[in-house]
């Protein structure tokens, strides 16, 4: 099923909070320990206050066995959506180059 283009993509922190941590039966503190990061880092990601960086994506991918791509792709989708929503008017004013 295609994603609704009128809805903000799911932040990777929401996936962790709502699905992955409960299914894995681990706490944010345990995830932070396994990842080798602070609990604050995990908390801010789960609360959608921090982006998933390439480093964090590698760590999450290692912990959950799904690689970094899922996490980075989710973050990229959120960032693209947020940029478009914040700057749509400016983007609409940009004149594309016409191919010869």
C-alpha positions as CSV (number, residue, x, y, z in Angstrom):
1,X,0.0,0.0,0.0
2,X,1.3,3.4,-0.9
3,X,2.1,6.0,1.7
4,X,-0.4,8.9,2.0
5,X,1.5,11.9,0.6
6,X,-0.6,14.3,2.8
7,X,0.7,12.7,6.0
8,X,4.1,13.2,7.6
9,X,6.2,10.0,7.3
10,X,6.7,8.1,10.5
11,X,9.8,9.2,12.5
12,X,12.1,6.3,13.3
13,X,11.7,7.2,17.0
14,X,8.0,6.5,16.7
15,X,8.7,3.1,15.3
16,X,11.0,2.4,18.2
17,X,8.6,3.7,20.8
18,X,5.4,2.1,19.4
19,X,6.6,-1.2,17.9
20,X,10.2,-2.3,18.3
21,X,11.0,-1.7,21.9
22,X,7.7,-3.2,23.2
23,X,8.1,-6.2,20.8
24,X,11.8,-6.7,21.9
25,X,10.8,-6.2,25.6
26,X,13.7,-3.9,26.3
27,X,13.7,-0.4,27.9
28,X,15.3,2.7,26.5
29,X,18.1,2.3,29.0
30,X,18.8,-1.2,27.8
31,X,18.8,-0.1,24.2
32,X,21.2,2.8,25.0
33,X,23.5,0.3,26.8
34,X,23.5,-2.1,23.8
35,X,24.1,0.8,21.4
36,X,26.8,2.4,23.4
37,X,25.1,5.7,23.6
38,X,23.5,7.8,26.4
39,X,20.0,7.2,27.6
40,X,19.3,10.8,26.7
41,X,20.2,10.1,23.1
42,X,17.7,7.2,22.9
43,X,15.1,9.2,24.8
44,X,15.4,12.2,22.4
45,X,15.1,9.9,19.4
46,X,12.1,8.1,20.8
47,X,10.4,11.4,21.6
48,X,11.2,12.6,18.0
49,X,13.4,15.4,19.3
50,X,16.6,14.1,17.7
51,X,17.3,12.8,14.2
52,X,18.8,9.4,13.5
53,X,22.3,10.0,12.2
54,X,24.4,7.6,10.2
55,X,26.2,6.6,13.3
56,X,23.0,5.9,15.2
57,X,21.5,4.1,12.2
58,X,24.5,1.7,12.2
59,X,24.1,1.1,16.0
60,X,20.3,0.5,15.7
61,X,20.9,-1.7,12.7
62,X,23.4,-3.8,14.6
63,X,21.2,-4.1,17.7
64,X,18.1,-5.1,15.7
65,X,19.8,-7.0,12.9
66,X,18.2,-5.0,10.1
67,X,21.1,-2.8,9.0
68,X,21.3,1.0,8.9
69,X,19.3,1.6,5.7
70,X,15.9,1.3,7.2
71,X,16.7,3.9,9.9
72,X,18.3,6.3,7.5
73,X,15.6,6.0,4.9
74,X,12.9,6.7,7.5
75,X,14.8,9.8,8.7
76,X,15.4,11.0,5.2
77,X,11.6,10.7,4.4
78,X,10.8,12.8,7.5
79,X,13.4,15.5,6.7
80,X,12.3,15.8,3.1
81,X,8.7,16.1,4.2
82,X,9.5,18.7,6.9
83,X,11.6,20.8,4.4
84,X,8.8,20.7,1.8
85,X,6.2,21.7,4.4
86,X,8.3,24.5,5.8
87,X,9.5,25.9,2.4
88,X,6.9,25.0,-0.2
89,X,6.2,28.6,-1.2
90,X,9.9,29.3,-1.8
91,X,10.3,26.0,-3.7
92,X,7.3,26.9,-5.9
93,X,9.1,30.1,-6.9
94,X,12.2,28.3,-8.2
95,X,12.3,28.3,-12.0
96,X,13.5,25.0,-13.4
97,X,16.1,24.9,-16.2
98,X,14.5,23.9,-19.5
99,X,16.4,21.2,-21.4
100,X,17.6,22.1,-24.9
